[in-house]
Amino acid sequence: MPYGFVGSMRARPGRRGEVVAILLEGTDGLRAAGCSLYAVGVPEGDPDLIMVTEIWESKKHHDDSLHLPETKAAIARAMPLLTGEFSSQEMTVLGGLGV
Amino acid sequence: MPYGFVGSMRARPGRRGEVVAILLEGTDGLRAAGCSLYAVGVPEGDPDLIMVTEIWESKKHHDDSLHLPETKAAIARAMPLLTGEFSSQEMTVLGGLGV
């Protein structure tokens, strides 16, 4: 069953655009790593929040991706721009459209 | 920009499988209605929670879909199986993979 991840992170005031740019840079290798969806979004009414929604072949594919050099580099660049407030929800994807 | 929706709902004890089945029934018409992703998932460690992740061409496409007869019928069937505890987060999808 595919693995789903929905997370949020809070940027320091005024830095959200930079974080979004970093998150959208390294998407080329994602499909080869087992990712079928990686969506970066922003809610209305909260100028600092960023949402990331991901679907992977398995939790292992997702976890392994965190060790890729480009992923680690992106995380290292983004972290100083974030407040440290994160949320996450993992799930097993049972079906639907586009999954 | 695409519109994203991440929501959760809580099934009455023992009824989650029925709700998931209802949610997965009516997916045929979603693409024609402007939906590119509709994922029904369940988290580990919570036997009654259901997560729904959706990406649509626009918020209007999503909102209009709630008025389709098949959607209204599915909602009517699912509601008695739910506790009434819902969460939702709307977003503008800025980019990624598969969006």
Backbone of each chain as ProteinMPNN parsed JSONL, in Angstrom:
{"seq_chain_A": "MPYGFVGSMRARPGRRGEVVAILLEGTDGLRAAGCSLYAVGVPEGDPDLIMVTEIWESKKHHDDSLHLPETKAAIARAMPLLTGEFSSQEMTVLGGLGV", "coords_chain_A": {"N_chain_A": [[0.854, -1.191, 0.0], [0.524, 2.267, -0.742], [2.356, 4.896, 0.909], [1.495, 7.711, 2.781], [2.134, 11.127, 3.551], [1.502, 13.976, 5.399], [2.436, 17.123, 6.151], [3.322, 20.058, 8.058], [5.096, 23.157, 8.268], [6.536, 25.96, 9.905], [7.566, 29.047, 8.749], [10.057, 31.502, 9.56], [9.062, 34.89, 10.119], [8.397, 36.462, 7.067], [10.084, 34.824, 5.573], [8.982, 32.771, 4.173], [8.736, 32.494, 1.362], [11.347, 31.96, 0.526], [11.778, 29.472, 1.718], [9.833, 27.911, 0.436], [10.851, 28.024, -2.167], [13.224, 26.554, -1.864], [12.132, 24.072, -1.181], [10.928, 23.415, -3.556], [12.951, 23.059, -5.318], [14.443, 20.617, -5.509], [13.066, 18.514, -6.896], [13.435, 16.807, -8.996], [14.621, 14.243, -8.752], [12.777, 12.823, -7.32], [10.752, 11.091, -8.295], [12.139, 8.878, -9.241], [13.013, 7.977, -6.835], [10.835, 6.814, -5.743], [8.598, 8.316, -5.236], [5.323, 9.484, -5.784], [3.72, 11.661, -5.505], [4.258, 14.987, -4.6], [3.548, 17.727, -3.069], [3.676, 21.13, -2.559], [2.248, 23.51, -0.558], [0.387, 26.46, 0.425], [-1.547, 27.831, 3.039], [-4.487, 29.899, 3.054], [-4.622, 32.928, 4.864], [-2.647, 32.526, 6.742], [0.408, 33.697, 6.936], [2.87, 32.488, 7.209], [2.906, 29.757, 7.205], [3.596, 26.536, 5.788], [2.595, 23.836, 3.819], [3.197, 20.414, 3.228], [2.566, 17.73, 1.164], [2.778, 14.336, 0.567], [3.116, 11.339, -1.37], [4.283, 8.075, -1.375], [5.845, 5.045, -2.611], [6.278, 3.342, -0.476], [6.698, 3.478, 3.107], [9.357, 3.043, 3.622], [10.627, 3.885, 1.267], [10.146, 6.64, 1.48], [11.489, 7.239, 3.914], [14.109, 6.506, 3.28], [14.661, 8.449, 1.391], [15.213, 10.689, 2.816], [17.835, 10.534, 3.4], [19.202, 11.099, 1.13], [21.76, 12.937, -0.53], [21.008, 15.424, -1.736], [18.596, 15.94, -0.516], [19.318, 16.175, 2.167], [20.964, 18.398, 1.989], [19.121, 20.35, 1.216], [17.437, 20.414, 3.448], [19.222, 21.335, 5.352], [19.657, 23.912, 4.435], [17.137, 25.019, 4.658], [16.403, 24.891, 7.34], [17.404, 27.045, 9.06], [15.641, 29.009, 8.359], [13.256, 28.448, 9.463], [10.845, 28.21, 12.155], [10.828, 26.03, 13.81], [8.489, 24.898, 14.475], [6.637, 22.213, 13.728], [4.317, 19.969, 12.132], [3.045, 16.68, 11.631], [1.556, 13.994, 9.813], [1.24, 10.681, 9.274], [0.198, 8.16, 6.944], [-1.437, 5.196, 5.706], [-2.167, 4.74, 2.397], [-5.201, 3.943, 1.042], [-6.557, 3.978, -1.34], [-8.136, 5.586, -4.194], [-8.034, 8.329, -6.43], [-5.481, 8.847, -8.751], [-3.512, 7.773, -7.212]], "CA_chain_A": [[0.0, 0.0, 0.0], [1.336, 3.493, -0.717], [2.535, 5.615, 2.165], [1.21, 9.127, 2.643], [2.662, 12.012, 4.583], [1.022, 15.353, 5.351], [3.146, 17.85, 7.186], [3.385, 21.517, 7.956], [6.232, 23.801, 8.939], [6.317, 27.406, 10.01], [8.738, 29.857, 8.407], [10.227, 32.765, 10.275], [8.309, 35.936, 9.416], [8.977, 37.004, 5.847], [11.022, 33.901, 4.926], [8.288, 31.618, 3.581], [9.04, 32.369, -0.065], [12.649, 31.295, 0.378], [11.628, 28.056, 2.07], [9.091, 27.271, -0.661], [11.774, 27.874, -3.3], [14.114, 25.43, -1.552], [11.35, 22.832, -1.238], [10.551, 23.104, -4.943], [14.149, 22.914, -6.155], [15.025, 19.288, -5.697], [12.003, 17.538, -7.143], [13.739, 15.983, -10.178], [14.926, 12.859, -8.427], [11.79, 12.229, -6.422], [10.01, 9.972, -8.895], [13.039, 7.72, -9.25], [13.168, 7.518, -5.459], [9.617, 6.134, -5.315], [7.573, 9.299, -4.869], [4.362, 9.747, -6.856], [3.146, 12.995, -5.279], [4.971, 15.879, -3.682], [2.847, 18.999, -3.285], [3.987, 22.179, -1.596], [1.124, 24.433, -0.577], [0.289, 27.467, 1.491], [-2.941, 28.098, 3.381], [-4.91, 31.295, 3.107], [-4.833, 33.435, 6.21], [-1.492, 32.324, 7.625], [1.464, 34.084, 5.999], [4.146, 31.832, 7.478], [2.778, 28.292, 7.226], [3.833, 25.784, 4.553], [2.101, 22.456, 3.905], [3.801, 19.483, 2.277], [1.796, 16.49, 1.051], [3.601, 13.407, -0.207], [2.734, 9.925, -1.467], [5.443, 7.258, -1.74], [5.561, 3.61, -2.774], [6.266, 2.736, 0.855], [7.347, 4.312, 4.123], [10.805, 2.88, 3.488], [11.077, 4.79, 0.2], [10.16, 7.997, 2.038], [12.541, 7.39, 4.925], [15.399, 6.461, 2.592], [14.882, 9.693, 0.644], [15.731, 11.713, 3.736], [19.284, 10.38, 3.472], [19.826, 11.514, -0.132], [22.564, 14.152, -0.316], [20.305, 16.654, -2.105], [17.575, 16.183, 0.505], [19.99, 16.663, 3.377], [21.429, 19.759, 1.725], [17.954, 21.244, 1.219], [16.999, 20.553, 4.838], [20.207, 22.181, 6.057], [19.46, 25.299, 4.011], [15.819, 25.511, 5.074], [16.209, 24.898, 8.8], [17.552, 28.363, 9.717], [14.529, 29.887, 7.962], [12.047, 27.903, 10.09], [10.746, 28.463, 13.595], [10.91, 24.783, 14.568], [7.127, 24.382, 14.677], [6.288, 21.263, 12.676], [3.316, 18.947, 12.405], [3.074, 15.651, 10.6], [0.598, 12.897, 9.915], [1.544, 9.602, 8.339], [-0.969, 7.32, 6.68], [-1.44, 4.199, 4.642], [-3.142, 5.167, 1.391], [-5.999, 2.767, 0.698], [-7.053, 4.063, -2.712], [-8.639, 6.872, -4.633], [-7.724, 8.737, -7.799], [-4.14, 9.412, -8.869], [-2.624, 7.197, -6.189]], "C_chain_A": [[0.891, 1.243, 0.0], [1.312, 4.14, 0.672], [2.285, 7.102, 1.916], [1.739, 9.919, 3.826], [2.077, 13.402, 4.348], [1.697, 16.105, 6.483], [3.031, 19.351, 6.994], [4.642, 21.999, 8.673], [5.985, 25.303, 8.919], [7.627, 28.136, 9.715], [8.836, 31.043, 9.348], [9.558, 33.868, 9.455], [9.071, 36.456, 8.193], [9.869, 36.044, 5.068], [10.315, 32.764, 4.202], [8.639, 31.415, 2.107], [10.358, 31.654, -0.312], [12.545, 29.804, 0.681], [10.9, 27.316, 0.948], [10.017, 27.046, -1.849], [12.722, 26.704, -3.075], [13.369, 24.111, -1.7], [11.036, 22.427, -2.673], [11.762, 22.868, -5.843], [14.461, 21.472, -6.517], [14.03, 18.205, -6.036], [12.345, 16.574, -8.279], [13.928, 14.51, -9.836], [13.857, 12.131, -7.642], [11.114, 11.003, -7.023], [10.869, 8.708, -8.884], [13.215, 7.143, -7.851], [11.9, 6.862, -4.913], [8.496, 7.051, -4.885], [6.62, 9.515, -6.04], [3.687, 11.105, -6.687], [3.996, 13.747, -4.266], [4.403, 17.268, -3.957], [3.194, 19.973, -2.164], [2.881, 23.227, -1.691], [1.181, 25.413, 0.569], [-1.184, 27.739, 1.76], [-3.23, 29.594, 3.271], [-4.957, 31.71, 4.584], [-3.722, 33.16, 7.19], [-0.25, 32.572, 6.78], [2.768, 33.319, 6.165], [4.089, 30.305, 7.381], [2.978, 27.713, 5.827], [3.338, 24.362, 4.79], [2.821, 21.61, 2.852], [3.02, 18.173, 2.329], [2.552, 15.551, 0.123], [2.952, 12.027, -0.248], [3.933, 9.17, -2.046], [5.011, 5.806, -1.889], [5.452, 2.917, -1.43], [6.893, 3.73, 1.824], [8.87, 4.212, 3.992], [11.346, 3.794, 2.387], [11.172, 6.227, 0.729], [11.343, 8.177, 2.984], [13.923, 7.391, 4.267], [15.701, 7.788, 1.905], [15.472, 10.78, 1.539], [17.248, 11.638, 3.855], [19.979, 10.746, 2.158], [20.597, 12.814, 0.093], [21.796, 15.428, -0.646], [19.204, 16.987, -1.087], [18.215, 16.77, 1.763], [20.478, 18.101, 3.187], [20.264, 20.751, 1.779], [17.462, 21.476, 2.647], [17.941, 21.498, 5.592], [20.028, 23.654, 5.693], [18.148, 25.871, 4.55], [15.726, 25.712, 6.584], [16.38, 26.278, 9.433], [16.419, 29.338, 9.397], [13.225, 29.496, 8.649], [12.058, 28.164, 11.594], [10.978, 27.21, 14.43], [9.55, 24.209, 14.891], [6.754, 23.505, 13.485], [5.069, 20.46, 13.105], [3.447, 17.889, 11.328], [2.036, 14.589, 10.892], [0.971, 11.884, 8.847], [0.285, 8.782, 8.111], [-0.641, 6.228, 5.672], [-2.535, 4.594, 3.659], [-3.888, 3.934, 0.877], [-6.524, 2.809, -0.729], [-7.513, 5.457, -3.029], [-8.34, 7.111, -6.097], [-6.321, 9.322, -7.797], [-3.186, 8.893, -7.811], [-2.197, 5.784, -6.603]], "O_chain_A": [[1.915, 1.26, 0.682], [0.392, 3.953, 1.468], [2.801, 7.677, 0.958], [1.781, 9.43, 4.955], [2.147, 13.938, 3.242], [1.537, 15.75, 7.651], [2.691, 19.84, 5.916], [5.171, 21.33, 9.561], [5.314, 25.833, 8.033], [8.655, 27.88, 10.343], [7.83, 31.527, 9.867], [9.499, 33.781, 8.229], [10.238, 36.838, 8.286], [10.369, 36.407, 4.003], [10.978, 31.876, 3.666], [8.818, 30.282, 1.662], [10.479, 30.848, -1.235], [13.144, 28.977, -0.006], [11.306, 26.222, 0.556], [9.973, 25.986, -2.474], [12.994, 25.942, -4.002], [13.891, 23.152, -2.267], [10.894, 21.242, -2.974], [11.605, 22.514, -7.011], [14.71, 21.147, -7.678], [14.13, 17.09, -5.523], [11.609, 15.613, -8.503], [13.447, 13.634, -10.555], [14.008, 10.95, -7.33], [10.924, 9.995, -6.342], [10.395, 7.618, -8.563], [13.528, 5.962, -7.695], [11.875, 6.407, -3.769], [7.545, 6.612, -4.239], [7.067, 9.707, -7.171], [3.135, 11.639, -7.65], [4.391, 13.215, -3.229], [4.74, 17.901, -4.958], [3.027, 19.673, -0.982], [2.61, 23.764, -2.766], [1.912, 25.231, 1.542], [-1.978, 27.864, 0.829], [-2.334, 30.43, 3.381], [-5.303, 30.902, 5.445], [-3.832, 33.522, 8.361], [0.11, 31.717, 5.971], [3.681, 33.476, 5.355], [5.122, 29.64, 7.468], [2.587, 28.311, 4.825], [3.623, 23.758, 5.824], [3.023, 22.053, 1.721], [2.837, 17.585, 3.394], [2.923, 15.935, -0.986], [2.318, 11.599, 0.716], [4.512, 9.566, -3.057], [3.973, 5.388, -1.377], [4.635, 2.013, -1.255], [7.535, 4.697, 1.414], [9.583, 5.188, 4.225], [12.401, 4.407, 2.551], [12.142, 6.936, 0.463], [12.1, 9.141, 2.873], [14.797, 8.171, 4.643], [16.856, 8.208, 1.839], [16.153, 11.686, 1.058], [17.88, 12.57, 4.353], [21.206, 10.708, 2.077], [20.137, 13.691, 0.823], [21.91, 16.417, 0.079], [18.916, 18.156, -0.829], [17.715, 17.735, 2.341], [20.413, 18.916, 4.107], [20.398, 21.849, 2.318], [17.112, 22.597, 3.014], [17.501, 22.346, 6.367], [20.223, 24.536, 6.529], [18.06, 27.06, 4.86], [15.034, 26.619, 7.047], [15.566, 26.655, 10.277], [16.253, 30.356, 10.068], [12.199, 30.143, 8.44], [13.11, 28.317, 12.216], [11.288, 27.303, 15.618], [9.454, 23.15, 15.511], [6.578, 23.998, 12.371], [4.817, 20.289, 14.298], [3.915, 18.178, 10.227], [1.685, 14.321, 12.041], [1.011, 12.204, 7.659], [-0.589, 8.715, 8.975], [0.308, 6.335, 4.895], [-3.692, 4.764, 4.044], [-3.281, 3.004, 0.346], [-6.901, 1.771, -1.275], [-7.315, 6.391, -2.252], [-8.392, 6.186, -6.908], [-5.991, 10.172, -6.97], [-2.158, 9.515, -7.543], [-1.449, 5.128, -5.878]]}, "seq_chain_B": "MPYGFVGSMRARPGRRGEVVAILLEGTDGLRAAGCSLYAVGVPEGDPDLIMVTEIWESKKHHDDSLHLPETKAAIARAMPLLTGEFSSQEMTVLGGLGV", "coords_chain_B": {"N_chain_B": [[-3.637, 28.502, -9.898], [-3.436, 25.242, -8.465], [-5.804, 23.86, -6.137], [-5.647, 22.646, -2.868], [-6.718, 20.223, -0.5], [-6.779, 18.953, 2.707], [-8.112, 16.705, 4.837], [-9.672, 15.29, 7.783], [-11.66, 12.712, 9.249], [-13.666, 11.208, 11.77], [-14.604, 7.932, 12.32], [-17.406, 6.187, 13.722], [-16.847, 3.763, 16.315], [-15.585, 0.812, 14.941], [-16.697, 1.197, 12.44], [-15.157, 2.186, 10.436], [-14.207, 0.854, 8.126], [-16.486, 0.632, 6.524], [-17.01, 3.317, 5.968], [-14.703, 4.034, 4.551], [-15.05, 2.411, 2.313], [-17.303, 3.61, 1.15], [-16.233, 6.112, 0.554], [-14.427, 5.429, -1.405], [-15.929, 4.588, -3.484], [-17.14, 6.369, -5.383], [-15.303, 7.433, -7.311], [-15.011, 7.62, -10.02], [-16.01, 9.793, -11.534], [-14.472, 11.901, -10.754], [-12.134, 12.93, -12.009], [-13.085, 14.126, -14.333], [-14.451, 16.156, -13.147], [-12.526, 17.891, -12.405], [-10.604, 17.109, -10.615], [-7.387, 16.091, -9.587], [-6.085, 14.584, -7.761], [-7.093, 12.305, -5.316], [-6.975, 10.944, -2.394], [-7.501, 8.418, -0.12], [-6.779, 7.679, 3.149], [-5.452, 5.945, 6.035], [-4.316, 6.433, 9.352], [-1.637, 4.963, 11.241], [-2.184, 3.476, 14.41], [-4.522, 4.707, 15.192], [-7.611, 3.621, 15.253], [-9.961, 4.579, 14.18], [-9.785, 6.847, 12.631], [-9.872, 8.648, 9.551], [-8.23, 9.851, 6.723], [-8.393, 12.29, 4.185], [-7.072, 13.401, 1.214], [-6.874, 15.852, -1.207], [-6.485, 17.204, -4.516], [-7.366, 19.808, -6.628], [-8.333, 21.493, -9.68], [-9.137, 24.065, -9.062], [-10.452, 25.942, -6.256], [-13.117, 26.36, -6.743], [-13.828, 24.251, -8.456], [-13.612, 22.136, -6.631], [-15.569, 22.893, -4.694], [-17.875, 22.937, -6.238], [-18.086, 20.247, -6.788], [-19.148, 19.165, -4.544], [-21.802, 19.404, -4.817], [-22.629, 17.557, -6.633], [-24.837, 14.921, -7.541], [-24.0, 12.262, -6.91], [-22.017, 12.697, -5.059], [-23.397, 13.962, -2.993], [-25.099, 11.895, -2.272], [-23.293, 9.997, -1.345], [-22.207, 11.326, 0.866], [-24.48, 11.49, 2.464], [-24.86, 8.822, 3.076], [-22.561, 8.227, 4.478], [-22.517, 9.903, 6.718], [-24.061, 9.004, 9.049], [-22.328, 7.127, 10.027], [-20.257, 8.393, 11.157], [-18.565, 10.283, 13.749], [-18.785, 13.005, 13.848], [-16.593, 14.506, 14.31], [-14.41, 16.432, 12.668], [-11.608, 17.553, 10.713], [-9.999, 20.091, 8.777], [-7.916, 21.41, 6.206], [-7.224, 23.868, 3.998], [-5.454, 24.72, 1.0], [-3.345, 26.588, -1.246], [-1.8, 25.169, -3.94], [1.516, 25.299, -4.725], [3.424, 24.042, -6.254], [5.52, 21.218, -7.236], [5.755, 17.689, -7.464], [3.825, 15.766, -9.643], [1.612, 17.386, -9.533]], "CA_chain_B": [[-2.922, 27.572, -9.011], [-4.324, 24.19, -7.959], [-6.355, 23.951, -4.782], [-5.459, 21.429, -2.107], [-7.551, 20.028, 0.686], [-6.411, 17.817, 3.555], [-9.117, 16.623, 5.891], [-9.825, 14.024, 8.491], [-12.976, 12.475, 9.859], [-13.604, 10.089, 12.703], [-15.716, 6.985, 12.206], [-17.843, 5.53, 14.955], [-16.041, 2.562, 16.523], [-15.888, -0.366, 14.126], [-17.379, 1.521, 11.175], [-14.259, 2.859, 9.494], [-14.135, 0.135, 6.854], [-17.664, 0.996, 5.725], [-16.838, 4.697, 5.49], [-13.662, 4.011, 3.503], [-15.652, 1.828, 1.111], [-18.162, 4.642, 0.547], [-15.364, 7.172, 0.001], [-13.711, 4.935, -2.583], [-16.879, 4.139, -4.516], [-17.564, 7.299, -6.418], [-14.152, 8.189, -7.797], [-14.953, 7.618, -11.485], [-16.285, 11.086, -12.133], [-13.692, 12.979, -10.138], [-11.191, 13.573, -12.923], [-13.864, 15.01, -15.207], [-14.91, 17.302, -12.352], [-11.41, 18.796, -12.143], [-9.78, 16.585, -9.518], [-6.215, 15.348, -10.06], [-5.684, 13.653, -6.7], [-8.07, 12.019, -4.263], [-6.35, 9.834, -1.68], [-8.116, 8.063, 1.158], [-5.76, 6.991, 3.931], [-5.687, 5.722, 7.464], [-3.07, 6.496, 10.108], [-1.355, 3.875, 12.165], [-2.353, 3.823, 15.812], [-5.838, 5.28, 15.483], [-8.435, 2.693, 14.464], [-11.208, 5.177, 13.715], [-9.56, 8.064, 11.866], [-9.737, 8.56, 8.093], [-7.656, 11.062, 6.144], [-8.678, 12.484, 2.76], [-6.198, 14.409, 0.616], [-7.412, 16.127, -2.546], [-5.987, 18.34, -5.291], [-8.333, 20.185, -7.66], [-7.921, 22.612, -10.543], [-9.416, 25.305, -8.346], [-11.394, 25.766, -5.143], [-14.481, 26.301, -7.297], [-14.067, 22.875, -8.902], [-13.872, 21.325, -5.434], [-16.837, 23.254, -4.065], [-18.949, 22.486, -7.131], [-18.211, 18.783, -6.742], [-19.958, 18.791, -3.376], [-23.217, 19.459, -5.206], [-22.959, 16.46, -7.555], [-25.761, 13.975, -6.879], [-23.32, 11.09, -6.333], [-21.304, 13.151, -3.863], [-24.376, 14.186, -1.926], [-25.602, 10.588, -1.834], [-22.235, 9.354, -0.557], [-22.144, 12.025, 2.15], [-25.658, 11.108, 3.251], [-24.674, 7.452, 3.569], [-21.434, 8.153, 5.402], [-22.681, 10.722, 7.925], [-24.462, 8.278, 10.268], [-21.234, 6.256, 10.476], [-19.195, 9.283, 11.644], [-18.835, 10.884, 15.056], [-18.945, 14.453, 13.737], [-15.286, 15.144, 14.506], [-13.754, 16.654, 11.386], [-10.639, 18.633, 10.59], [-9.705, 20.361, 7.378], [-6.931, 22.44, 5.912], [-7.212, 24.209, 2.584], [-4.197, 25.363, 0.599], [-3.003, 26.821, -2.642], [-0.651, 24.329, -4.266], [2.468, 26.137, -5.461], [4.216, 23.232, -7.168], [5.999, 19.947, -6.729], [5.753, 16.575, -8.402], [2.507, 15.15, -9.756], [0.544, 18.36, -9.258]], "C_chain_B": [[-3.881, 26.472, -8.542], [-4.699, 24.432, -6.488], [-6.153, 22.607, -4.086], [-6.323, 21.397, -0.86], [-7.046, 18.793, 1.422], [-7.399, 17.79, 4.707], [-9.078, 15.287, 6.6], [-11.241, 13.933, 9.029], [-12.85, 11.245, 10.742], [-14.845, 9.225, 12.558], [-16.145, 6.524, 13.603], [-17.077, 4.214, 15.087], [-16.512, 1.389, 15.661], [-16.464, -0.072, 12.756], [-16.442, 2.106, 10.129], [-14.215, 2.167, 8.13], [-15.303, 0.486, 5.942], [-17.529, 2.398, 5.144], [-15.807, 4.742, 4.358], [-14.255, 3.455, 2.209], [-16.539, 2.849, 0.395], [-17.286, 5.709, -0.126], [-14.671, 6.724, -1.283], [-14.642, 4.534, -3.723], [-16.975, 5.098, -5.688], [-16.436, 8.09, -7.046], [-14.122, 8.322, -9.318], [-15.101, 9.015, -12.08], [-15.385, 12.218, -11.662], [-12.798, 13.698, -11.134], [-11.926, 14.557, -13.84], [-14.34, 16.256, -14.467], [-13.766, 18.243, -11.975], [-10.493, 18.367, -11.016], [-8.588, 15.822, -10.095], [-5.705, 14.372, -9.008], [-6.812, 13.543, -5.682], [-7.566, 10.772, -3.563], [-7.035, 9.632, -0.336], [-7.102, 7.232, 1.935], [-6.172, 6.826, 5.367], [-4.346, 5.767, 8.195], [-2.881, 5.232, 10.925], [-1.707, 4.357, 13.572], [-3.646, 4.526, 16.155], [-6.854, 4.519, 14.635], [-9.673, 3.331, 13.841], [-11.016, 6.387, 12.806], [-9.367, 7.756, 10.38], [-9.212, 9.899, 7.607], [-8.026, 11.119, 4.656], [-7.829, 13.648, 2.267], [-6.637, 14.611, -0.83], [-6.665, 17.288, -3.193], [-6.935, 18.553, -6.47], [-7.774, 21.34, -8.492], [-8.085, 23.95, -9.843], [-10.344, 24.987, -7.184], [-12.823, 25.642, -5.666], [-14.797, 24.886, -7.796], [-14.392, 21.977, -7.708], [-15.262, 21.613, -4.872], [-18.023, 22.78, -4.921], [-19.176, 20.981, -7.01], [-19.086, 18.336, -5.578], [-21.455, 18.79, -3.694], [-23.593, 18.374, -6.208], [-23.86, 15.463, -6.835], [-25.037, 12.8, -6.227], [-22.538, 11.469, -5.075], [-22.272, 13.327, -2.702], [-24.904, 12.858, -1.382], [-24.558, 9.891, -0.954], [-22.136, 9.995, 0.824], [-23.308, 11.601, 3.051], [-25.514, 9.709, 3.835], [-23.587, 7.39, 4.631], [-21.731, 8.842, 6.738], [-23.106, 9.928, 9.155], [-23.358, 7.386, 10.83], [-20.107, 7.06, 11.118], [-19.588, 9.915, 12.974], [-19.162, 12.373, 14.97], [-17.658, 15.217, 13.987], [-14.561, 15.215, 13.165], [-12.609, 17.643, 11.567], [-10.425, 18.889, 9.11], [-8.687, 21.483, 7.266], [-6.943, 22.652, 4.398], [-5.881, 24.859, 2.248], [-4.194, 25.663, -0.891], [-1.742, 26.028, -2.925], [0.288, 25.117, -5.183], [3.329, 25.343, -6.433], [4.634, 21.942, -6.517], [6.073, 18.916, -7.83], [4.349, 15.99, -8.434], [1.367, 16.09, -9.439], [0.343, 19.278, -10.474]], "O_chain_B": [[-5.041, 26.764, -8.249], [-3.998, 25.109, -5.736], [-6.453, 21.557, -4.652], [-6.612, 22.429, -0.255], [-6.903, 17.722, 0.832], [-7.504, 18.754, 5.466], [-8.536, 14.301, 6.101], [-11.92, 14.939, 9.233], [-12.032, 10.36, 10.491], [-15.975, 9.703, 12.657], [-15.341, 6.483, 14.533], [-16.699, 3.615, 14.08], [-17.689, 1.031, 15.663], [-16.699, -0.997, 11.979], [-16.886, 2.484, 9.045], [-14.188, 2.834, 7.096], [-15.133, 0.62, 4.73], [-17.88, 2.645, 3.99], [-16.014, 5.403, 3.34], [-13.984, 3.978, 1.128], [-16.52, 2.936, -0.833], [-17.574, 6.147, -1.24], [-14.365, 7.546, -2.147], [-14.181, 4.181, -4.809], [-16.9, 4.689, -6.846], [-16.581, 9.288, -7.292], [-13.296, 9.06, -9.854], [-14.393, 9.373, -13.022], [-15.515, 13.355, -12.114], [-12.705, 14.925, -11.118], [-11.454, 15.666, -14.089], [-14.601, 17.289, -15.084], [-13.982, 19.26, -11.316], [-9.697, 19.162, -10.516], [-8.757, 14.998, -10.993], [-4.973, 13.436, -9.33], [-7.396, 14.537, -5.251], [-7.712, 9.664, -4.079], [-7.134, 10.553, 0.475], [-6.622, 6.209, 1.448], [-7.103, 7.468, 5.854], [-3.356, 5.21, 7.719], [-3.837, 4.53, 11.254], [-1.538, 5.537, 13.879], [-3.848, 4.908, 17.308], [-6.947, 4.747, 13.429], [-10.366, 2.687, 13.052], [-11.992, 6.905, 12.263], [-8.777, 6.741, 10.01], [-9.69, 10.953, 8.026], [-7.974, 10.105, 3.96], [-7.864, 14.741, 2.832], [-6.755, 13.649, -1.588], [-6.261, 18.234, -2.517], [-7.263, 17.621, -7.204], [-6.87, 22.059, -8.065], [-7.269, 24.855, -10.012], [-10.945, 23.915, -7.125], [-13.638, 24.912, -5.102], [-15.9, 24.383, -7.584], [-15.317, 21.167, -7.758], [-16.036, 20.694, -4.607], [-19.029, 22.294, -4.404], [-20.305, 20.5, -7.114], [-19.69, 17.264, -5.618], [-22.265, 18.249, -2.941], [-24.757, 18.277, -6.597], [-23.665, 15.193, -5.65], [-25.399, 12.38, -5.128], [-22.411, 10.671, -4.147], [-22.004, 12.9, -1.579], [-25.128, 12.717, -0.18], [-24.899, 9.273, 0.055], [-21.998, 9.299, 1.83], [-23.131, 11.382, 4.249], [-25.98, 9.436, 4.941], [-23.673, 6.6, 5.572], [-21.242, 8.404, 7.78], [-22.555, 10.159, 10.231], [-23.439, 6.939, 11.975], [-19.115, 6.488, 11.571], [-20.769, 10.065, 13.287], [-19.743, 12.942, 15.895], [-17.634, 16.444, 13.886], [-14.154, 14.197, 12.605], [-12.64, 18.475, 12.473], [-10.646, 18.005, 8.283], [-8.612, 22.374, 8.112], [-6.7, 21.726, 3.625], [-5.251, 25.477, 3.106], [-4.936, 25.071, -1.675], [-0.732, 26.187, -2.239], [-0.098, 25.543, -6.272], [3.909, 25.922, -7.351], [4.192, 21.596, -5.421], [6.407, 19.222, -8.974], [3.748, 15.744, -7.388], [0.268, 15.644, -9.11], [-0.511, 20.165, -10.443]]}, "name": "protein", "num_of_chains": 2, "seq": "MPYGFVGSMRARPGRRGEVVAILLEGTDGLRAAGCSLYAVGVPEGDPDLIMVTEIWESKKHHDDSLHLPETKAAIARAMPLLTGEFSSQEMTVLGGLGVMPYGFVGSMRARPGRRGEVVAILLEGTDGLRAAGCSLYAVGVPEGDPDLIMVTEIWESKKHHDDSLHLPETKAAIARAMPLLTGEFSSQEMTVLGGLGV"}
